[in-house]
């Protein structure tokens, strides 16, 4: 039996950054009914698995359908889902931990994994999932859930950032809309041409920290990695961006703003048709699929000519609370099924999300669907091998805000690039030192 409980009709707007993904089929995988109740208890030996997520709309509907499919083909296990608003998710988890009513599976934003690991005891999925399942998952996404030698999460959705542009504005500026820029220098030159011919900025940047900083930080990290830099050191104990690579990336942003190619303004000009291009997320392809605001194109994120390809990963990860052995095992069985090629392919095609597994991302079935049905997704899919994950530290939200608040001052022309990086380094290290 499958029961679905909706705690919210809609997730918070930030949930749009996180988009859904994958599934898998271990066929008739089942949990021994004699192992007892789980995930809130259950009479008659039925194992209960409650799944919390913040998806809404199509993502929630498709996920619930997949849960029902697994539930109906699996004896001795009852799965339920609860949709909780993004903004309330961590608060409700903490309350559930205090009342000892944690769900069996929590599916949340990638950067929440270290924080959720502090809320309750998470199962080590490396000992519970088949090795062929884990080995097929994107390495950067697997590494994000690896904490203190344990695999505390696995990805169930993925997205990344690439170059999106307004083909009409390119044409009006006399540029070939089938030849978007591939390097930083080309972003600058095409941007100048577009500004001169149309009066509109050629490339929007995320220039303001706002109340959480992550929009600026997440976008900037792409160019930092492309320049050969890192955001934090290997053990996340100190800032690592105040160096030539960091200076190169930040100077690039400052130069774009000084040239008028990029406006120093609140985010959203490109999406309104008031800027010719931006670094956007793969979710925008799905959002605009049925009714695009203008004729748009996509391409891989431009990199410096002497740099390397890189993009930034987003998405959701699934964690299993070790409430009891039976429910944890049943949850792991469900995730193993969810991450098999058949489910991953179905999930991605129905939601427009990117595959978290290599087999699907490089397979002819999925790539054929992309080319036929959603060709604008192809650059995002092709970038997955070059994608990086953000540092997996519970302090990341505070670190991101501290970084963005200092970097914004250079973008606003208030301080030099060197001073902004030095101040950001000091601010980030202070957050880390304070814990």
C-alpha positions as CSV (number, residue, x, y, z in Angstrom):
1,X,0.0,0.0,0.0
2,X,1.2,3.5,-0.9
3,X,0.1,6.6,1.0
4,X,1.2,10.1,0.1
5,X,0.9,13.1,2.5
6,X,1.4,16.6,1.2
7,X,2.4,19.0,4.0
8,X,2.7,21.9,1.6
9,X,1.2,22.8,-1.8
10,X,4.4,24.5,-2.9
11,X,8.1,24.6,-1.9
12,X,10.0,27.8,-1.4
13,X,11.4,29.6,-4.5
14,X,14.9,28.3,-3.7
15,X,13.7,24.8,-4.4
16,X,13.7,25.8,-8.1
17,X,17.5,25.6,-7.9
18,X,17.2,22.0,-6.9
19,X,15.7,19.8,-9.5
20,X,14.8,16.2,-9.5
21,X,16.5,13.1,-10.8
22,X,16.8,9.5,-11.0
23,X,15.7,6.1,-10.3
24,X,16.5,2.5,-10.7
25,X,15.2,-1.0,-10.7
26,X,16.4,-3.8,-8.6
27,X,13.3,-5.6,-9.6
28,X,11.6,-7.5,-6.8
29,X,13.8,-6.2,-4.0
30,X,12.0,-6.7,-0.7
31,X,12.5,-6.5,3.0
32,X,11.9,-9.6,5.1
33,X,8.6,-8.9,6.9
34,X,9.9,-10.8,10.0
35,X,12.4,-8.1,10.5
36,X,9.7,-6.0,12.2
37,X,8.3,-2.5,11.9
38,X,10.4,0.6,11.0
39,X,10.2,4.3,10.3
40,X,7.4,5.0,12.7
41,X,6.5,1.4,13.4
42,X,4.1,-1.0,11.9
43,X,2.0,-3.9,13.0
44,X,2.0,-7.3,11.4
45,X,5.7,-7.1,10.5
46,X,5.2,-4.5,7.8
47,X,8.2,-2.2,7.4
48,X,7.3,1.4,7.1
49,X,9.5,3.9,5.2
50,X,8.6,7.6,5.3
51,X,10.3,9.9,2.8
52,X,10.5,13.7,3.3
53,X,11.3,15.9,0.4
54,X,10.5,19.5,-0.7
55,X,9.6,18.9,-4.3
56,X,6.4,20.3,-5.7
57,X,4.6,20.3,-9.0
58,X,5.7,17.9,-11.7
59,X,8.7,16.8,-9.6
60,X,6.6,15.8,-6.7
61,X,4.0,14.1,-8.9
62,X,6.6,12.0,-10.8
63,X,8.4,11.1,-7.6
64,X,5.2,9.9,-5.9
65,X,4.4,7.8,-9.0
66,X,7.8,6.2,-8.8
67,X,7.4,5.5,-5.0
68,X,4.0,4.0,-5.7
69,X,5.5,1.8,-8.5
70,X,8.2,0.5,-6.1
71,X,5.7,0.1,-3.3
72,X,3.3,-2.0,-5.3
73,X,6.0,-4.4,-6.5
74,X,7.6,-4.8,-3.1
75,X,6.2,-7.0,-0.4
76,X,6.5,-6.3,3.3
77,X,7.2,-2.6,2.9
78,X,5.0,0.5,3.0
79,X,6.4,3.7,1.6
80,X,4.9,7.2,2.3
81,X,6.0,10.6,1.2
82,X,5.7,14.0,2.8
83,X,6.3,17.3,1.0
84,X,7.7,20.0,3.3
85,X,8.5,23.6,2.3
86,X,12.1,24.1,1.5
87,X,12.4,27.0,4.0
88,X,11.0,24.8,6.8
89,X,12.8,21.5,6.0
90,X,15.8,21.7,8.4
91,X,13.7,23.2,11.2
92,X,11.2,20.3,10.9
93,X,14.0,17.7,10.8
94,X,15.4,19.2,14.0
95,X,12.0,19.1,15.7
96,X,11.5,15.5,14.6
97,X,14.9,14.6,16.0
98,X,13.9,16.0,19.4
99,X,10.6,14.1,19.4
100,X,12.3,10.9,18.0
101,X,10.0,11.0,14.9
102,X,12.6,11.4,12.2
103,X,11.6,10.0,8.7
104,X,13.5,7.1,7.3
105,X,14.7,9.1,4.2
106,X,15.3,12.8,3.9
107,X,15.8,14.2,0.4
108,X,17.2,17.7,0.6
109,X,19.6,20.2,-1.0
110,X,23.1,19.0,-1.6
111,X,24.6,21.6,0.7
112,X,22.4,20.4,3.6
113,X,24.0,17.0,3.9
114,X,26.7,18.0,6.5
115,X,24.0,19.8,8.6
116,X,21.6,16.9,8.4
117,X,24.3,14.6,9.5
118,X,24.4,16.5,12.7
119,X,20.7,16.2,13.3
120,X,20.5,12.5,13.5
121,X,22.5,9.3,12.9
122,X,22.7,8.6,9.2
123,X,23.3,5.1,7.8
124,X,26.5,4.3,5.9
125,X,25.2,3.7,2.5
126,X,28.5,2.3,1.2
127,X,27.7,-0.9,3.2
128,X,24.1,-1.0,2.1
129,X,24.0,-0.2,-1.6
130,X,25.3,-2.5,-4.4
131,X,28.8,-1.5,-5.4
132,X,27.8,-1.3,-9.1
133,X,25.2,1.3,-8.1
134,X,27.6,3.6,-6.3
135,X,30.3,3.2,-8.9
136,X,27.9,4.4,-11.6
137,X,27.1,7.7,-9.8
138,X,28.9,10.9,-10.8
139,X,32.1,11.0,-8.8
140,X,31.7,14.6,-7.6
141,X,28.3,13.9,-6.3
142,X,29.4,10.7,-4.6
143,X,32.3,12.5,-3.0
144,X,30.0,15.2,-1.5
145,X,28.2,12.6,0.6
146,X,31.4,11.0,1.8
147,X,32.0,12.3,5.3
148,X,34.5,10.8,7.8
149,X,34.9,7.7,5.7
150,X,31.2,7.0,5.4
151,X,28.8,7.4,2.5
152,X,26.1,9.4,4.3
153,X,24.1,10.4,1.1
154,X,23.6,9.6,-2.5
155,X,22.4,12.0,-5.2
156,X,18.9,11.6,-6.6
157,X,18.9,14.7,-8.8
158,X,21.5,17.0,-10.4
159,X,21.7,20.3,-12.2
160,X,24.6,22.6,-13.2
161,X,25.3,26.0,-14.7
162,X,26.0,26.8,-18.4
163,X,25.9,29.7,-20.8
164,X,22.4,30.7,-21.9
165,X,21.8,33.5,-24.5
166,X,19.2,35.4,-26.4
167,X,19.5,34.4,-30.0
168,X,17.5,37.4,-31.2
169,X,19.8,39.9,-29.5
170,X,22.8,38.1,-31.0
171,X,21.3,38.4,-34.5
172,X,20.4,42.1,-33.9
173,X,24.1,42.7,-33.0
174,X,25.3,41.1,-36.2
175,X,26.6,38.0,-34.4
176,X,26.0,34.4,-35.5
177,X,23.5,32.9,-33.0
178,X,24.9,29.5,-33.8
179,X,28.3,30.4,-32.6
180,X,28.1,31.5,-28.9
181,X,31.4,32.4,-27.1
182,X,33.5,29.6,-25.7
183,X,36.2,31.6,-23.9
184,X,36.2,34.5,-21.4
185,X,37.8,36.8,-24.0
186,X,34.9,35.9,-26.4
187,X,32.3,36.7,-23.7
188,X,33.9,40.1,-23.4
189,X,34.2,40.8,-27.1
190,X,30.7,39.6,-28.0
191,X,29.3,41.5,-25.0
192,X,30.9,44.7,-26.1
193,X,29.4,44.2,-29.6
194,X,26.0,43.5,-28.2
195,X,26.1,46.6,-26.0
196,X,27.2,48.8,-28.8
197,X,24.6,47.5,-31.3
198,X,21.6,47.0,-29.0
199,X,22.3,49.1,-25.9
200,X,21.8,46.1,-23.7
201,X,24.4,44.4,-21.5
202,X,26.0,41.4,-23.2
203,X,26.4,39.1,-20.1
204,X,24.7,39.2,-16.8
205,X,26.6,38.4,-13.6
206,X,25.2,37.6,-10.2
207,X,26.7,40.7,-8.5
208,X,24.9,41.1,-5.2
209,X,25.2,39.0,-2.0
210,X,21.6,39.4,-0.9
211,X,20.5,37.7,2.3
212,X,22.4,34.4,1.8
213,X,25.2,35.1,-0.7
214,X,24.9,31.8,-2.5
215,X,23.8,33.1,-5.8
216,X,27.0,35.1,-6.1
217,X,29.2,32.5,-4.6
218,X,27.9,29.6,-6.6
219,X,28.3,31.4,-9.9
220,X,31.7,32.8,-9.0
221,X,33.0,29.3,-8.1
222,X,32.6,28.2,-11.7
223,X,35.1,30.8,-12.9
224,X,37.4,30.2,-9.9
225,X,37.7,26.5,-10.8
226,X,38.1,27.3,-14.5
227,X,41.1,29.5,-13.5
228,X,42.6,26.6,-11.6
229,X,41.7,27.7,-8.1
230,X,39.8,26.1,-5.2
231,X,37.3,27.7,-2.8
232,X,38.5,26.0,0.5
233,X,41.5,23.8,1.2
234,X,41.2,20.0,1.1
235,X,39.9,19.5,4.7
236,X,37.7,22.7,4.6
237,X,39.7,24.3,7.4
238,X,40.6,27.5,5.6
239,X,39.9,29.7,2.6
240,X,41.9,28.8,-0.6
241,X,40.8,31.5,-3.1
242,X,43.1,34.4,-2.2
243,X,45.7,33.5,-4.8
244,X,46.5,34.2,-8.5
245,X,43.5,32.0,-9.6
246,X,41.1,33.8,-7.4
247,X,42.5,37.2,-8.5
248,X,42.1,36.2,-12.2
249,X,38.5,35.1,-11.8
250,X,37.5,38.2,-9.8
251,X,39.4,40.6,-12.1
252,X,37.4,39.0,-15.0
253,X,34.1,39.9,-13.3
254,X,35.3,43.4,-12.4
255,X,36.5,44.0,-16.0
256,X,33.1,42.9,-17.4
257,X,31.3,45.4,-15.2
258,X,33.7,48.2,-15.9
259,X,33.3,47.6,-19.7
260,X,29.5,47.8,-19.3
261,X,29.2,44.3,-20.6
262,X,27.8,43.2,-17.2
263,X,25.5,45.4,-15.1
264,X,26.0,45.8,-11.4
265,X,22.3,45.2,-10.6
266,X,19.9,42.7,-9.0
267,X,19.8,39.4,-10.8
268,X,17.1,38.8,-13.5
269,X,18.0,41.1,-16.4
270,X,18.6,38.2,-18.8
271,X,15.4,36.4,-17.9
272,X,13.5,39.6,-18.7
273,X,15.2,39.9,-22.1
274,X,17.2,43.0,-20.9
275,X,20.6,41.3,-21.1
276,X,21.9,39.1,-23.9
277,X,23.3,36.2,-21.9
278,X,23.9,34.8,-18.4
279,X,25.3,31.8,-16.6
280,X,22.0,29.9,-15.9
281,X,21.0,26.6,-14.5
282,X,19.8,23.6,-16.4
283,X,16.4,23.9,-14.7
284,X,15.7,27.0,-16.9
285,X,15.4,24.7,-20.0
286,X,12.5,22.9,-18.4
287,X,10.9,26.1,-17.1
288,X,11.0,27.7,-20.5
289,X,10.3,24.6,-22.6
290,X,6.6,25.2,-23.2
291,X,6.6,29.0,-23.3
292,X,10.0,30.6,-23.7
293,X,10.2,34.4,-23.2
294,X,12.4,34.6,-26.3
295,X,14.4,32.5,-28.7
296,X,17.2,31.2,-26.5
297,X,20.3,29.1,-27.0
298,X,22.6,27.2,-24.6
299,X,26.3,26.3,-24.6
300,X,28.9,25.0,-22.2
301,X,30.2,27.5,-19.7
302,X,33.0,29.6,-21.4
303,X,36.4,29.1,-19.8
304,X,39.7,31.1,-20.0
305,X,41.7,30.1,-23.1
306,X,44.5,28.8,-20.8
307,X,42.2,27.4,-18.2
308,X,40.0,24.3,-17.8
309,X,36.4,23.4,-18.2
310,X,34.3,23.5,-15.1
311,X,30.8,24.0,-13.8
312,X,29.0,23.9,-10.4
313,X,26.7,21.1,-9.3
314,X,23.4,21.4,-7.6
315,X,20.6,19.1,-6.9
316,X,19.2,16.9,-4.1
317,X,20.8,14.1,-2.1
318,X,19.0,11.3,-0.2
319,X,20.0,10.4,3.4
320,X,18.8,7.4,5.4
321,X,18.3,7.9,9.2
322,X,19.4,4.8,11.0
323,X,16.2,4.6,13.1
324,X,16.3,0.8,13.0
325,X,17.9,-1.9,10.9
326,X,14.7,-3.0,9.1
327,X,13.7,0.5,7.9
328,X,17.2,1.5,7.0
329,X,17.6,-1.7,4.9
330,X,14.3,-1.1,3.2
331,X,15.2,2.5,2.4
332,X,18.5,1.5,0.9
333,X,16.8,-1.1,-1.3
334,X,14.5,1.7,-2.5
335,X,17.4,4.0,-3.3
336,X,19.2,1.2,-5.1
337,X,16.1,0.7,-7.3
338,X,15.8,4.4,-7.8
339,X,19.3,4.7,-9.1
340,X,19.1,2.0,-11.7
341,X,19.2,3.1,-15.4
342,X,15.6,2.5,-16.1
343,X,14.4,4.7,-13.3
344,X,17.1,7.3,-13.8
345,X,16.1,7.6,-17.5
346,X,12.4,7.8,-16.8
347,X,12.8,10.4,-14.0
348,X,15.1,12.6,-16.1
349,X,12.8,12.5,-19.2
350,X,9.7,13.3,-17.1
351,X,11.2,16.1,-15.0
352,X,13.9,17.5,-17.3
353,X,16.6,16.9,-14.6
354,X,20.1,15.8,-15.3
355,X,21.2,12.2,-14.8
356,X,23.3,11.5,-11.7
357,X,24.7,8.2,-13.2
358,X,27.3,7.9,-15.9
359,X,25.5,5.0,-17.6
360,X,22.4,7.1,-18.3
361,X,24.3,10.4,-19.0
362,X,26.4,8.8,-21.7
363,X,23.8,6.2,-22.9
364,X,22.2,6.3,-26.4
365,X,18.7,6.1,-25.0
366,X,18.8,9.2,-22.9
367,X,21.1,11.2,-25.2
368,X,18.7,10.3,-28.1
369,X,15.8,11.7,-26.1
370,X,17.7,14.9,-25.3
371,X,18.6,15.5,-28.9
372,X,15.1,14.9,-30.1
373,X,13.0,16.4,-27.3
374,X,15.2,18.8,-25.3
375,X,18.3,19.7,-27.3
376,X,19.0,22.8,-25.1
377,X,19.9,20.4,-22.3
378,X,22.7,18.9,-24.2
379,X,25.5,21.3,-23.1
380,X,24.5,20.8,-19.5
381,X,24.6,17.0,-19.9
382,X,28.0,17.2,-21.7
383,X,29.4,19.3,-18.8
384,X,28.7,16.7,-16.1
385,X,32.2,15.1,-16.2
386,X,33.7,18.6,-15.6
387,X,31.3,19.5,-12.7
388,X,32.5,20.3,-9.2
389,X,30.6,20.0,-5.9
390,X,30.7,22.7,-3.3
391,X,32.6,22.1,0.0
392,X,30.8,19.6,2.2
393,X,31.0,21.4,5.5
394,X,28.1,22.3,7.8
395,X,29.5,25.8,7.9
396,X,29.1,26.3,4.2
397,X,26.0,28.6,4.3
398,X,27.8,31.0,6.6
399,X,30.9,30.8,4.6
400,X,29.1,31.5,1.3
401,X,27.5,34.6,2.8
402,X,30.7,35.9,4.3
403,X,32.5,35.4,1.0
404,X,29.8,37.1,-1.1
405,X,29.5,40.1,1.1
406,X,33.1,41.0,0.7
407,X,33.4,40.1,-3.1
408,X,30.3,42.3,-3.8
409,X,32.3,45.3,-2.7
410,X,34.8,44.8,-5.5
411,X,32.0,44.4,-8.0
412,X,30.5,47.7,-6.7
413,X,33.8,49.4,-7.2
414,X,34.2,50.1,-3.5
415,X,37.4,48.2,-3.0
416,X,40.2,46.7,-5.1
417,X,40.3,43.1,-6.3
418,X,43.2,42.3,-3.9
419,X,41.5,43.9,-0.9
420,X,38.2,42.1,-1.6
421,X,39.9,38.7,-1.8
422,X,41.9,39.5,1.4
423,X,38.8,40.6,3.3
424,X,36.9,37.6,2.1
425,X,39.6,35.3,3.2
426,X,39.6,36.8,6.6
427,X,35.8,36.7,6.9
428,X,35.7,33.1,5.8
429,X,38.4,31.9,8.1
430,X,36.7,33.7,10.9
431,X,33.5,31.7,10.3
432,X,35.5,28.5,10.2
433,X,37.4,29.4,13.4
434,X,34.2,30.2,15.3
435,X,32.6,26.9,14.1
